[in-house]
Amino acid sequence: MGGEKNFVIITGGGAGTRIGGDIPKQFLCLGGLPIIMHTIRRFELLVDTIIVTLPEHYFDYWEELQHKHNFHVPHRLVAGGDSRFHSVKNAVEQLPDKGFAAIHDAVRPFVTANLIKSCFKHAKKHGTAVAAIPLKDSLRIVADSKSERIDRSHFFAVQTPQVFSCEIIKKSYNQSFNPKFTDDASVAESLGYEIQLVEGEELNFKITTPTDLMIANLIVK
């Protein structure tokens, strides 16, 4: 995949427990293994370095999980911040000036090698590559208590991985947080970088609700 090194930042810096329970969703079990471990393994053979962001107060818990599940995939651990932006910023600071870095949600465990390779390939050509899928549902916009149809062909649901040259992503995260930043693409775009879309995958969904977790367990089985 080229001479320059490939990196991935697995973003598990949040403490979201929307699914229920007391632990962040990235640690919930999926087929007997924490979700984040499934995700890390997807990148194990495709990148040179794996960087994982986690809330710092869960570092010891993560060590216990690795021991419990005999998990030995090499990775670098970075403390998460107050928001996803700050978690990724902390990880981006660990990157060199050259190479390419994917940023991927810890709770998207079904990303395939083909999609990962495709994103890196496009990023090496264009500098940026963001996985996205066209919307299937009809769309309507509500304004002044009226709803109107929108042409869905102009809209895409954004996924991860989102891959950038290290130069672009380091420059992008060397700016102050803005509430308009919803993902890494929006951070880079704010500096004028053009975002290239790569066809994503329907199974590459984000596990955020109990229904998502139920579907994920069915897929694993």
C-alpha positions in Angstrom: 0.0 0.0 0.0 2.9 2.4 -0.7 6.1 3.4 0.9 4.7 5.8 3.5 3.3 4.4 6.7 -0.4 3.9 7.5 -1.9 4.7 10.8 -5.3 4.3 12.4 -6.8 6.1 15.3 -9.6 4.1 16.9 -11.8 6.6 18.7 -13.1 5.2 22.0 -12.5 8.3 24.0 -16.2 8.8 24.9 -17.9 7.5 28.0 -21.3 7.1 26.2 -23.6 4.6 27.9 -26.7 5.3 25.7 -27.2 1.5 25.2 -27.7 1.2 29.0 -25.6 -0.2 31.8 -22.6 1.4 33.6 -19.8 1.0 31.1 -19.1 2.8 27.8 -20.5 1.0 24.8 -17.1 0.3 23.2 -16.5 -2.2 26.1 -19.9 -4.0 25.8 -19.5 -7.7 24.7 -20.3 -8.7 21.1 -20.0 -12.4 20.5 -18.1 -12.8 23.8 -15.5 -10.1 23.0 -15.7 -6.3 23.7 -16.8 -4.4 20.6 -13.6 -2.3 20.5 -11.5 -5.5 20.2 -13.4 -6.6 17.1 -12.8 -3.1 15.6 -9.0 -3.1 16.4 -8.6 -6.5 14.8 -10.1 -5.2 11.5 -7.1 -3.0 11.1 -4.4 -5.2 12.6 -2.9 -6.4 9.3 -3.6 -3.3 7.3 -1.8 -0.5 9.1 1.7 0.0 10.7 0.5 1.6 13.9 -2.8 1.5 15.8 -3.6 4.3 18.2 -6.6 3.9 20.6 -8.2 6.7 22.5 -10.0 5.8 25.7 -11.1 7.8 28.8 -8.1 7.9 31.0 -9.9 6.5 34.0 -10.7 3.3 32.0 -7.0 2.6 31.2 -6.8 0.0 34.1 -10.1 -1.5 33.1 -8.8 -1.9 29.5 -5.7 -3.7 30.8 -7.9 -6.1 32.7 -10.1 -6.7 29.6 -7.0 -7.5 27.5 -5.8 -9.9 30.1 -9.2 -11.6 30.4 -9.6 -12.0 26.7 -6.0 -12.9 25.9 -5.9 -9.9 23.6 -2.4 -9.0 22.3 -2.8 -6.7 19.3 -0.1 -4.1 19.6 -1.4 -0.5 20.0 -0.6 2.8 21.5 -3.0 4.2 24.1 -4.0 7.9 24.2 -6.2 9.6 26.8 -9.5 10.9 25.4 -10.5 14.5 25.9 -13.7 16.4 26.7 -15.2 15.7 23.3 -14.5 13.5 20.3 -12.7 16.5 18.7 -10.3 16.7 21.7 -9.8 12.9 21.8 -8.8 12.8 18.1 -6.6 15.9 18.6 -4.7 14.1 21.4 -4.2 11.1 19.1 -3.3 13.2 16.0 -0.4 14.8 18.0 1.2 11.3 18.1 1.3 11.1 14.3 4.4 11.9 12.2 4.4 14.6 9.5 4.4 12.0 6.7 2.1 9.1 6.0 -1.6 8.5 6.1 -4.0 8.2 9.0 -7.5 6.6 9.2 -9.8 7.7 11.9 -12.4 5.1 12.8 -15.2 4.8 15.4 -14.5 2.1 18.0 -18.2 1.0 17.7 -18.1 0.3 14.0 -16.8 -3.3 14.3 -17.9 -4.6 10.9 -15.7 -2.4 8.6 -14.1 -4.7 6.0 -10.6 -4.9 4.7 -11.8 -3.9 1.2 -13.3 -0.6 2.5 -10.2 0.2 4.6 -7.9 -0.4 1.6 -10.2 1.6 -0.7 -10.1 4.6 1.7 -6.3 4.5 2.0 -6.0 4.2 -1.8 -8.2 7.3 -2.4 -6.5 9.3 0.3 -3.1 8.6 -1.3 -4.4 10.0 -4.5 -6.5 12.9 -3.2 -5.3 13.6 0.3 -8.7 12.8 1.8 -11.1 9.9 1.7 -14.4 9.5 3.7 -16.6 6.5 3.6 -20.3 7.3 3.0 -23.4 5.6 1.7 -26.4 7.1 -0.3 -29.6 7.5 1.7 -32.3 5.0 0.9 -35.2 6.6 2.8 -37.3 9.5 1.4 -36.5 12.8 2.9 -38.7 15.8 3.9 -37.7 19.1 5.4 -39.9 21.0 7.8 -40.1 24.7 7.8 -42.8 27.1 9.0 -44.9 24.0 10.1 -44.9 22.7 6.5 -43.0 19.7 5.2 -41.5 19.5 1.7 -39.9 16.7 -0.2 -36.1 16.8 -0.7 -34.2 15.0 -3.5 -32.3 12.3 -1.6 -29.8 11.7 -4.4 -27.9 14.8 -3.1 -27.5 13.3 0.4 -25.1 10.7 1.9 -24.8 9.2 5.4 -21.2 9.6 6.5 -19.3 6.7 8.1 -15.8 6.0 9.1 -13.0 5.3 8.3 -12.1 8.8 7.3 -8.5 8.8 5.9 -6.2 11.8 5.5 -2.6 12.5 4.8 -0.9 13.1 8.1 0.0 16.6 6.9 -3.7 17.5 6.3 -5.1 16.0 9.5 -2.3 17.5 11.7 -3.0 21.0 10.3 -6.7 20.5 10.6 -6.6 19.5 14.3 -4.2 22.4 15.1 -7.2 24.7 15.4 -9.6 25.5 18.1 -12.8 23.5 18.6 -15.9 24.6 16.8 -19.4 23.2 17.6 -19.9 22.8 13.8 -17.3 20.0 13.8 -19.3 16.8 13.6 -16.6 14.6 12.3 -13.0 14.7 11.0 -14.1 15.6 7.5 -15.8 18.8 8.8 -12.6 19.7 10.7 -10.5 19.3 7.6 -13.1 21.0 5.4 -13.1 24.1 7.6 -9.5 24.8 6.4 -10.5 24.5 2.8 -9.6 20.9 2.1 -11.9 19.1 -0.4 -13.5 16.0 1.0 -13.5 13.0 -1.3 -16.2 10.4 -0.7 -15.6 6.6 -1.0 -18.5 4.2 -1.3 -19.2 2.8 2.2 -20.9 -0.4 3.4 -24.3 -0.9 4.9 -22.9 -3.3 7.5 -20.4 -0.7 8.6 -23.0 0.8 11.0 -22.3 2.5 14.4 -23.5 0.6 17.4 -25.3 3.2 19.6 -28.6 1.8 20.7 -29.8 -1.5 22.2 -31.4 -2.4 18.8 -28.0 -1.8 17.1 -26.3 -4.2 19.6 -29.0 -6.8 19.1 -28.5 -6.7 15.3 -24.7 -6.8 15.7 -25.0 -10.0 17.8 -27.1 -11.6 15.1 -24.5 -10.7 12.5 -21.7 -12.2 14.7 -23.7 -15.4 15.2 
